[in-house]
């Protein structure tokens, strides 16, 4: 991270490292927490729910980075501080309604304190853009992105912070560079339309290509294999 940031004239401390802990046991997450990591990403609500009880003492930020099914939105709000994979207006509105209900229930049953104030703030979300044209991939298409941004900016219980994207996997990371650059350029175009202060976060880059992503402007990288090793096969 330091080398890549230096090449781009940036500081490594301005880039958040998210440890992708999907399919890895809770004890491995605790080991990396002890090593200094504070951000962790899970793909599935149900998998994180199974690990969560044994890690409740960790002061970490838990990211949902996988596709969120609409019937699991309420559960996701209980388990994650940030949902990094919003890809439709319908899903955003579903999260908005659930977040509103969550805030109301929390304030009715508990005293006002710092944690409750945090609950009442907008839920941090990222918008997932489809960088890989494969039909099976999730993410909003380029042409639909401005409409999604405009809609989410109107939802008072959501705090849209940026864009997330996953390019096609190729061994030659230089071939991935145009996809990262494209995501940054999409963000810059949206800023010219909606305001220069919006969407400060660019979540892009994984174990094999995060250096190129940093060079192209990533503010968050999602790294699994390089930290945890190969995942258990299921």
BAFI-3210 file (N, C-alpha, C; in Angstrom, 3 decimals, decimal comma, padded with zeros to 6 digits):
// residues 234
n [1|2|3|4|5|6|7|8|9|10|11|12|13|14|15|16|17|18|19|20|21|22|23|24|25|26|27|28|29|30|31|32|33|34|35|36|37|38|39|40|41|42|43|44|45|46|47|48|49|50|51|52|53|54|55|56|57|58|59|60|61|62|63|64|65|66|67|68|69|70|71|72|73|74|75|76|77|78|79|80|81|82|83|84|85|86|87|88|89|90|91|92|93|94|95|96|97|98|99|100|101|102|103|104|105|106|107|108|109|110|111|112|113|114|115|116|117|118|119|120|121|122|123|124|125|126|127|128|129|130|131|132|133|134|135|136|137|138|139|140|141|142|143|144|145|146|147|148|149|150|151|152|153|154|155|156|157|158|159|160|161|162|163|164|165|166|167|168|169|170|171|172|173|174|175|176|177|178|179|180|181|182|183|184|185|186|187|188|189|190|191|192|193|194|195|196|197|198|199|200|201|202|203|204|205|206|207|208|209|210|211|212|213|214|215|216|217|218|219|220|221|222|223|224|225|226|227|228|229|230|231|232|233|234]
n.u [000,824|001,928|003,962|002,505|000,887|002,844|003,882|001,760|001,753|000,437|-000,763|-000,379|-001,835|-004,212|-005,771|-008,090|-007,872|-009,700|-010,329|-011,223|-013,229|-014,860|-015,886|-013,886|-012,823|-013,954|-011,847|-009,616|-010,245|-010,099|-007,361|-006,260|-007,373|-006,014|-003,576|-003,904|-005,836|-008,954|-011,208|-013,545|-014,819|-017,739|-019,551|-022,072|-025,068|-026,058|-023,806|-022,105|-023,678|-023,424|-020,801|-020,684|-021,400|-019,228|-017,371|-018,124|-016,905|-015,003|-013,872|-014,644|-015,258|-017,819|-018,337|-020,771|-020,221|-021,137|-023,849|-026,999|-029,908|-033,343|-035,034|-033,414|-032,690|-033,406|-032,107|-029,487|-029,052|-028,899|-026,502|-024,348|-022,243|-021,966|-023,171|-021,977|-022,817|-025,051|-027,259|-029,512|-032,465|-034,736|-033,708|-032,300|-034,408|-035,740|-033,849|-033,789|-036,402|-036,256|-034,153|-035,229|-037,290|-035,685|-034,246|-036,354|-037,315|-035,037|-034,712|-037,012|-036,724|-034,367|-032,103|-031,029|-027,867|-024,386|-024,154|-026,747|-027,234|-025,541|-026,892|-029,076|-028,102|-027,537|-027,339|-024,287|-023,583|-022,410|-022,467|-022,769|-021,151|-021,448|-018,739|-017,769|-018,860|-020,171|-023,158|-024,070|-023,121|-023,569|-024,597|-025,019|-025,680|-023,717|-025,261|-027,483|-026,617|-026,489|-029,215|-029,702|-027,931|-029,048|-031,537|-030,812|-029,525|-031,658|-032,693|-033,107|-032,233|-030,067|-026,581|-024,873|-021,726|-019,907|-018,546|-018,448|-016,701|-016,135|-013,854|-013,415|-011,691|-008,325|-005,057|-002,981|-002,469|-002,323|-004,167|-006,449|-006,427|-007,790|-010,483|-010,592|-009,844|-011,990|-014,091|-013,324|-013,490|-016,220|-017,166|-016,103|-017,503|-020,090|-019,736|-019,421|-021,969|-023,658|-022,356|-019,254|-018,477|-019,524|-019,518|-016,850|-015,542|-013,878|-014,168|-012,261|-010,289|-008,490|-006,850|-004,964|-004,761|-004,720|-002,726|-002,625|-005,194|-004,991|-003,179|-004,871|-006,661|-008,122|-009,735|-010,464|-009,585|-010,241|-009,221|-008,591|-007,438|-004,654|-004,305|-005,628|-005,050|-005,832|-009,327|-011,518|-012,937|-016,287]
n.v [-001,199|001,247|001,599|001,762|003,988|005,940|006,032|007,224|009,695|009,930|009,403|006,534|006,241|007,453|005,638|003,095|-000,152|-002,940|-005,949|-008,835|-011,111|-013,243|-016,633|-017,320|-018,275|-017,017|-016,776|-016,189|-013,667|-012,294|-012,520|-010,878|-008,488|-008,046|-007,594|-005,095|-004,369|-002,805|-002,765|-004,869|-007,087|-008,744|-011,107|-012,246|-011,975|-013,960|-015,558|-013,814|-013,350|-015,738|-015,618|-013,325|-013,121|-014,065|-012,144|-009,761|-008,040|-006,630|-003,529|-002,703|-001,930|-003,149|-004,273|-004,840|-006,359|-007,916|-008,864|-007,679|-009,165|-008,287|-009,294|-009,583|-007,188|-005,873|-007,509|-007,095|-004,448|-004,697|-005,951|-004,783|-001,882|-000,510|-000,639|-001,723|-002,192|-001,255|-001,249|-000,474|001,578|000,575|-001,181|000,668|002,257|000,357|-000,161|002,378|002,584|000,506|001,400|003,724|002,623|001,128|003,126|004,404|002,375|001,940|004,376|004,449|002,477|002,790|004,887|008,198|008,345|008,343|006,153|005,771|008,161|007,814|005,739|007,109|008,640|008,864|005,774|004,527|004,073|002,572|002,813|000,249|-000,227|-001,674|-002,995|-005,209|-006,640|-009,068|-010,917|-012,089|-010,627|-008,317|-004,877|-001,426|-000,169|002,005|003,977|004,152|005,069|007,939|008,523|006,813|007,873|010,440|009,736|008,428|010,432|011,860|010,429|010,509|008,878|007,547|007,671|008,356|007,537|006,946|005,130|001,706|-000,946|-003,932|-005,181|-007,251|-010,362|-010,612|-011,821|-010,087|-007,157|-004,625|-004,596|-004,257|-001,729|000,286|-000,099|000,660|003,308|004,187|004,003|005,993|008,214|008,210|008,873|011,467|012,774|012,651|014,269|016,747|017,203|016,888|018,015|018,955|017,892|015,402|011,765|010,844|008,427|005,751|002,522|000,009|-002,564|-005,502|-008,403|-009,118|-006,904|-004,474|-002,528|-001,222|-000,185|001,644|003,424|004,500|005,901|004,721|004,770|002,964|-000,409|-003,855|-006,640|-010,038|-012,810|-012,203|-011,544|-013,447|-015,877|-018,718|-019,357|-021,521|-024,286|-024,559]
n.w [000,000|000,804|-001,104|-003,516|-003,004|-002,749|-005,348|-006,595|-005,505|-003,082|000,325|002,320|004,643|004,099|002,901|003,295|004,550|004,012|005,410|003,900|005,122|004,556|004,641|006,371|009,639|012,869|014,698|013,132|012,231|014,637|015,136|013,113|013,861|016,259|015,121|014,147|012,244|011,445|009,905|008,366|005,899|004,859|002,861|003,084|004,874|006,622|007,137|008,540|010,788|012,175|013,087|014,557|017,330|018,787|018,399|019,420|021,179|019,813|018,612|015,844|012,344|010,415|007,242|004,765|001,857|-000,148|-002,397|-001,385|-000,442|-000,667|001,303|003,459|004,499|006,961|008,834|008,035|008,802|011,526|011,800|010,389|009,919|007,601|004,301|001,394|-001,188|-002,625|-005,296|-006,670|-007,020|-005,825|-003,855|-002,295|-001,315|000,177|002,168|003,308|004,454|006,332|007,920|009,004|010,584|012,289|013,657|015,011|016,706|018,259|019,672|021,149|023,056|024,445|026,334|025,458|024,163|023,177|021,425|020,571|019,279|017,127|015,857|014,902|012,894|009,309|007,562|006,450|003,077|000,038|-003,513|-005,784|-008,791|-011,989|-013,207|-014,488|-017,386|-017,459|-017,400|-015,042|-012,968|-010,256|-009,715|-010,607|-013,857|-015,971|-017,301|-015,717|-013,329|-012,596|-012,059|-009,915|-007,984|-007,656|-006,566|-004,140|-002,753|-001,837|000,237|003,553|005,623|004,751|004,112|001,549|000,480|-001,518|-004,371|-005,396|-006,994|-008,944|-011,054|-014,066|-013,533|-014,228|-014,928|-015,645|-014,262|-015,316|-017,317|-015,956|-015,055|-016,706|-015,936|-013,245|-013,531|-015,009|-013,135|-011,329|-013,027|-013,580|-011,024|-010,817|-012,824|-011,789|-009,574|-010,798|-011,549|-009,278|-007,119|-005,705|-003,304|-002,850|-002,696|-001,742|-001,427|-003,003|-003,512|-004,433|-005,879|-005,102|-003,658|-005,709|-007,344|-006,021|-005,833|-008,323|-008,253|-006,144|-007,275|-009,141|-007,663|-005,542|-002,399|-000,571|-000,164|-000,774|000,671|000,743|000,300|000,383|003,008|004,658|003,472|001,348|000,897|002,757|001,139|000,170]
ca.u [000,000|002,812|004,638|001,542|000,494|003,976|003,956|000,663|001,834|-000,576|-000,337|-001,010|-002,780|-005,480|-006,436|-008,603|-007,713|-010,798|-009,986|-012,398|-013,175|-015,853|-015,452|-012,795|-013,396|-013,889|-010,538|-008,690|-010,592|-009,548|-005,909|-005,949|-007,727|-004,879|-002,464|-004,147|-006,908|-010,187|-012,312|-013,711|-015,890|-018,408|-020,416|-023,409|-025,618|-026,193|-022,486|-021,606|-024,468|-022,884|-019,521|-020,773|-021,502|-017,917|-016,501|-018,862|-016,048|-014,069|-014,306|-014,318|-016,316|-018,185|-018,847|-021,407|-019,682|-021,818|-025,199|-027,974|-031,267|-034,283|-035,635|-032,436|-032,288|-033,523|-031,032|-028,219|-028,914|-028,512|-025,193|-023,292|-022,211|-021,954|-023,561|-021,143|-023,226|-026,383|-027,178|-030,793|-033,319|-035,637|-032,981|-032,015|-035,632|-036,003|-032,934|-034,256|-037,546|-035,806|-033,332|-036,161|-037,910|-034,631|-033,992|-037,510|-037,321|-033,893|-034,923|-038,143|-036,394|-033,106|-031,835|-030,202|-026,446|-023,608|-024,450|-028,058|-027,081|-024,953|-027,942|-030,006|-027,459|-027,763|-026,517|-023,281|-023,732|-021,722|-023,213|-021,963|-021,217|-021,098|-017,546|-017,650|-020,083|-020,805|-024,566|-024,350|-022,583|-024,468|-024,090|-025,796|-025,020|-023,272|-026,313|-028,494|-025,985|-026,913|-030,567|-029,578|-027,322|-030,036|-032,551|-030,264|-029,239|-032,905|-033,100|-032,494|-031,665|-028,879|-025,456|-024,124|-020,353|-019,037|-018,792|-017,697|-016,740|-015,288|-013,587|-013,155|-010,409|-007,293|-003,750|-002,214|-003,200|-002,389|-005,400|-007,547|-006,316|-008,855|-011,735|-010,478|-009,856|-013,370|-014,897|-012,953|-014,029|-017,656|-017,345|-015,812|-018,626|-021,206|-019,430|-019,678|-023,420|-024,371|-021,611|-017,871|-018,202|-020,150|-018,848|-015,396|-014,989|-013,790|-013,812|-011,883|-008,997|-008,447|-005,511|-004,023|-004,699|-004,969|-001,728|-003,102|-006,377|-004,513|-002,613|-005,977|-007,490|-008,877|-009,632|-010,650|-009,295|-010,836|-008,176|-008,881|-006,432|-003,324|-004,282|-006,111|-004,731|-006,933|-010,537|-011,997|-013,872|-017,612]
ca.v [000,000|002,415|001,754|002,219|005,354|006,811|006,197|008,100|010,950|009,890|008,861|005,242|006,368|007,962|004,519|002,131|-001,560|-003,772|-007,366|-009,599|-012,265|-014,261|-018,035|-017,514|-018,381|-015,853|-016,653|-015,531|-012,247|-011,757|-012,415|-009,692|-007,329|-007,852|-007,073|-003,690|-004,093|-002,349|-002,859|-006,229|-007,204|-010,035|-011,160|-012,771|-011,619|-015,124|-016,025|-012,911|-013,542|-016,889|-015,247|-012,034|-013,190|-014,315|-011,004|-008,560|-007,151|-005,916|-002,197|-002,716|-001,561|-004,337|-003,894|-005,817|-006,075|-008,758|-008,464|-007,727|-009,515|-007,377|-009,904|-009,614|-005,815|-005,585|-008,232|-006,446|-003,227|-005,109|-006,599|-004,055|-000,425|000,049|-001,532|-001,218|-002,852|-000,814|-001,190|-000,132|002,492|-000,240|-001,631|001,846|002,643|-000,687|000,106|003,615|002,287|-000,317|002,236|004,593|001,793|000,762|004,303|004,631|001,333|002,143|005,531|004,174|001,494|003,071|006,284|008,918|008,374|008,473|005,063|005,994|009,257|007,222|004,982|008,011|009,200|008,083|004,587|004,678|003,149|002,796|002,361|-000,687|-000,016|-002,891|-002,847|-006,434|-006,736|-010,385|-010,747|-012,589|-009,712|-007,276|-003,522|-000,547|000,160|003,397|004,890|004,245|005,548|009,275|008,455|006,189|008,854|011,478|009,182|008,121|011,700|012,354|009,549|011,142|007,904|006,963|008,575|007,772|008,022|006,741|004,075|000,456|-001,711|-005,125|-005,403|-008,654|-010,870|-010,956|-011,933|-008,879|-006,093|-003,421|-004,667|-003,874|-000,291|001,103|-000,239|001,513|004,694|004,471|004,252|007,325|009,222|008,245|009,650|012,872|013,294|012,835|015,448|017,958|017,346|016,934|018,744|018,480|017,288|014,087|010,529|010,860|007,075|004,828|001,197|-000,809|-003,224|-006,665|-008,902|-009,188|-005,684|-003,280|-001,480|-000,453|000,551|002,797|004,377|005,125|006,721|004,001|005,215|001,736|-001,636|-005,022|-007,657|-011,264|-013,867|-011,736|-011,437|-014,658|-017,090|-019,252|-019,638|-022,904|-024,630|-024,980]
ca.w [000,000|000,869|-002,397|-004,521|-002,670|-003,049|-006,801|-007,016|-004,779|-002,037|001,608|002,590|005,750|003,583|002,243|004,268|004,209|004,480|005,372|003,454|006,018|004,199|004,643|007,324|010,986|013,740|015,354|012,210|012,274|015,886|014,975|012,317|014,692|017,177|014,316|013,874|011,285|012,093|008,957|007,870|004,924|004,709|001,684|003,358|006,183|007,487|007,579|009,564|011,998|012,893|013,691|015,243|018,782|019,383|018,104|019,832|021,965|018,945|018,169|014,415|011,411|009,644|005,922|003,900|000,528|-001,117|-002,789|-000,297|-000,830|-000,015|002,485|004,547|004,792|008,395|009,513|007,695|009,602|012,870|011,803|009,689|010,005|006,257|003,211|000,303|-002,426|-003,059|-006,753|-007,296|-006,261|-005,010|-002,666|-001,471|-000,614|001,174|003,275|003,928|005,307|007,446|008,782|009,723|011,623|013,233|014,486|015,873|017,736|019,157|020,545|022,038|024,077|025,123|026,636|024,483|024,456|021,947|020,501|019,972|018,329|015,924|015,170|014,248|011,712|008,112|007,378|005,395|001,956|-001,227|-004,678|-006,572|-010,233|-012,725|-014,038|-015,272|-018,192|-017,375|-017,032|-013,699|-011,972|-009,764|-009,884|-011,471|-015,122|-016,076|-017,729|-014,658|-012,105|-012,164|-011,479|-008,601|-007,085|-007,382|-005,671|-002,822|-002,083|-001,252|001,328|004,724|006,547|004,135|003,885|000,428|000,629|-002,671|-005,341|-005,283|-008,230|-009,079|-012,484|-014,419|-013,033|-015,204|-014,278|-015,949|-013,575|-016,145|-018,094|-015,064|-014,794|-017,315|-015,198|-012,069|-014,003|-015,426|-011,940|-010,834|-013,940|-013,323|-009,807|-011,094|-013,604|-010,857|-008,754|-011,575|-011,666|-008,000|-006,106|-005,592|-001,997|-002,715|-003,119|-001,537|-001,319|-004,135|-003,007|-005,587|-005,726|-004,220|-003,341|-006,826|-008,152|-005,208|-006,074|-009,466|-007,800|-005,367|-008,234|-009,875|-006,788|-004,524|-001,002|000,191|-000,897|-000,123|000,526|001,463|000,202|000,783|004,469|005,314|002,747|000,549|001,647|002,865|000,076|000,674]
c.u [000,862|003,504|003,693|001,121|001,605|004,089|002,893|000,697|000,795|000,018|-001,099|-002,048|-004,129|-006,308|-006,835|-008,456|-008,857|-010,391|-011,240|-012,364|-014,181|-015,200|-014,216|-013,359|-013,149|-012,515|-009,503|-008,969|-009,992|-008,029|-005,533|-006,344|-006,576|-003,671|-002,692|-005,249|-008,199|-011,399|-012,344|-014,930|-016,421|-019,367|-021,858|-023,845|-025,595|-024,841|-021,948|-022,390|-023,932|-021,579|-019,660|-020,724|-020,145|-016,942|-017,105|-017,992|-015,089|-014,663|-013,907|-015,515|-016,561|-018,905|-019,576|-020,993|-020,326|-023,216|-026,163|-029,348|-032,254|-034,893|-034,661|-031,992|-032,321|-032,414|-029,680|-028,000|-028,504|-027,039|-024,050|-023,401|-022,266|-022,339|-022,935|-021,581|-024,650|-026,351|-028,515|-031,563|-034,235|-034,952|-032,691|-033,245|-036,009|-035,112|-033,367|-035,418|-037,127|-034,976|-034,200|-036,823|-036,910|-034,341|-035,120|-037,540|-036,200|-034,153|-036,080|-037,752|-035,110|-032,958|-030,949|-028,750|-025,706|-023,935|-025,794|-028,038|-026,511|-025,996|-028,852|-029,400|-027,750|-026,826|-025,553|-023,510|-022,805|-022,599|-022,318|-022,220|-020,766|-019,922|-017,323|-018,938|-020,775|-022,207|-024,844|-023,890|-023,636|-023,829|-024,950|-025,003|-024,708|-024,427|-027,396|-027,946|-026,434|-028,295|-030,525|-028,985|-028,337|-031,082|-032,013|-029,929|-030,482|-033,357|-032,378|-031,860|-030,471|-027,833|-024,598|-022,740|-019,493|-019,483|-017,915|-017,784|-015,767|-015,065|-013,465|-011,798|-009,503|-005,951|-002,916|-002,953|-003,250|-003,646|-006,625|-007,564|-007,431|-010,187|-011,724|-010,534|-011,275|-014,252|-014,598|-013,541|-015,547|-017,949|-017,129|-016,925|-019,838|-020,980|-019,710|-021,169|-024,097|-023,634|-020,259|-017,584|-018,741|-019,189|-017,331|-014,753|-015,013|-013,285|-013,535|-010,491|-009,061|-007,014|-004,528|-003,860|-004,836|-003,946|-002,145|-004,315|-005,983|-003,940|-003,703|-006,973|-008,304|-008,660|-009,894|-010,299|-009,816|-009,915|-008,516|-007,729|-005,062|-003,193|-004,604|-005,559|-005,951|-008,116|-010,806|-013,004|-015,188|-018,488]
c.v [001,255|002,654|002,321|003,655|006,332|007,069|007,172|009,451|011,063|009,346|007,570|005,347|006,934|006,863|003,494|000,709|-002,348|-005,230|-008,164|-010,962|-013,346|-015,638|-018,276|-017,469|-017,138|-015,677|-015,993|-014,028|-011,610|-011,595|-011,154|-008,414|-007,024|-007,285|-005,630|-003,371|-003,745|-002,399|-004,264|-006,301|-008,622|-009,973|-011,508|-012,422|-012,823|-015,646|-015,138|-013,063|-014,706|-016,559|-014,124|-012,138|-013,381|-013,161|-009,682|-007,569|-006,326|-004,584|-002,024|-002,236|-002,741|-003,898|-005,068|-005,481|-006,941|-008,251|-008,661|-008,047|-008,671|-007,968|-010,016|-008,207|-005,528|-006,272|-007,586|-005,192|-003,546|-005,525|-005,759|-002,549|000,243|-001,019|-000,980|-001,719|-002,491|-000,603|-000,902|000,830|001,695|-000,712|-000,461|002,265|001,616|-000,480|001,358|003,349|001,493|000,496|003,182|003,826|001,426|001,916|004,531|003,633|001,549|003,282|005,309|003,300|001,778|004,561|006,897|008,918|008,419|007,382|005,272|007,145|008,725|006,437|005,895|008,687|008,324|006,892|004,812|003,630|003,561|002,251|001,468|-000,494|-001,286|-002,614|-004,049|-006,612|-008,078|-010,254|-011,149|-011,626|-008,694|-005,912|-002,734|-000,244|001,660|004,349|005,079|004,881|006,949|009,285|007,831|007,166|009,921|010,984|008,982|009,398|012,289|011,532|009,960|010,158|007,154|008,046|007,967|008,402|007,822|005,596|002,863|-000,278|-002,869|-005,375|-006,888|-009,083|-011,220|-010,961|-010,665|-007,672|-004,797|-003,413|-004,301|-002,364|000,532|001,025|000,643|002,989|005,108|004,774|005,625|008,421|009,330|009,098|011,140|013,526|013,551|014,049|016,744|018,228|017,606|017,692|018,123|017,755|015,867|012,975|010,567|009,483|006,358|003,494|000,291|-001,375|-004,342|-007,190|-008,790|-007,873|-004,390|-002,174|-000,601|000,384|001,792|003,863|005,136|005,832|006,013|004,622|004,057|000,566|-002,814|-006,222|-008,871|-012,230|-013,420|-011,613|-012,758|-015,938|-017,561|-019,579|-021,134|-023,149|-025,117|-025,387]
c.w [000,000|-000,463|-003,454|-004,262|-003,016|-004,547|-007,307|-006,311|-003,683|-000,748|001,892|003,693|005,313|002,897|003,300|003,736|004,850|004,311|005,031|004,138|005,682|004,111|005,514|008,732|011,834|014,380|014,443|012,144|013,516|015,793|014,197|013,053|015,648|016,428|013,883|012,890|012,024|011,157|008,376|006,967|004,834|003,526|002,001|004,771|007,107|007,974|008,689|010,866|012,826|013,618|014,719|016,758|019,456|019,170|018,566|020,601|021,098|018,493|016,711|013,605|010,489|008,372|005,285|002,477|-000,556|-001,418|-001,636|-000,867|-000,033|001,247|003,663|004,972|006,287|009,182|009,241|008,540|011,035|012,932|011,243|009,910|008,639|005,247|001,940|-001,063|-002,850|-004,574|-007,435|-006,403|-005,344|-003,737|-001,740|-000,681|000,440|002,400|004,029|004,887|006,532|008,430|009,606|010,863|012,700|014,183|015,475|017,015|018,737|020,139|021,501|023,215|024,843|025,374|025,562|024,947|023,126|020,941|019,820|018,995|017,023|015,136|014,364|013,024|010,496|008,027|006,224|004,327|000,824|-002,341|-005,532|-008,060|-010,944|-013,657|-014,939|-016,065|-018,129|-016,786|-015,589|-012,613|-011,534|-009,988|-010,850|-012,740|-015,173|-016,345|-016,662|-013,381|-011,694|-011,515|-010,095|-007,593|-006,681|-006,391|-004,265|-002,055|-001,420|-000,049|002,609|005,694|005,957|003,917|002,786|000,383|-000,602|-003,544|-005,060|-006,604|-008,214|-010,566|-012,797|-013,870|-014,205|-014,489|-014,461|-015,380|-014,383|-017,018|-017,264|-014,849|-015,449|-016,574|-013,944|-012,460|-014,395|-014,215|-011,359|-011,718|-013,819|-012,090|-010,064|-011,901|-012,716|-009,967|-009,514|-011,697|-010,327|-006,895|-005,847|-004,286|-001,882|-003,130|-002,942|-001,579|-002,662|-003,594|-004,196|-005,364|-004,711|-004,152|-004,500|-007,567|-007,350|-005,449|-007,250|-009,064|-007,009|-006,291|-008,991|-008,966|-005,735|-003,145|-000,048|-000,713|-000,081|-000,368|001,378|001,462|000,696|002,303|005,152|004,703|001,971|001,438|001,715|001,749|000,693|-000,507]
res [x|x|x|x|x|x|x|x|x|x|x|x|x|x|x|x|x|x|x|x|x|x|x|x|x|x|x|x|x|x|x|x|x|x|x|x|x|x|x|x|x|x|x|x|x|x|x|x|x|x|x|x|x|x|x|x|x|x|x|x|x|x|x|x|x|x|x|x|x|x|x|x|x|x|x|x|x|x|x|x|x|x|x|x|x|x|x|x|x|x|x|x|x|x|x|x|x|x|x|x|x|x|x|x|x|x|x|x|x|x|x|x|x|x|x|x|x|x|x|x|x|x|x|x|x|x|x|x|x|x|x|x|x|x|x|x|x|x|x|x|x|x|x|x|x|x|x|x|x|x|x|x|x|x|x|x|x|x|x|x|x|x|x|x|x|x|x|x|x|x|x|x|x|x|x|x|x|x|x|x|x|x|x|x|x|x|x|x|x|x|x|x|x|x|x|x|x|x|x|x|x|x|x|x|x|x|x|x|x|x|x|x|x|x|x|x|x|x|x|x|x|x|x|x|x|x|x|x|x|x|x|x|x|x]
***
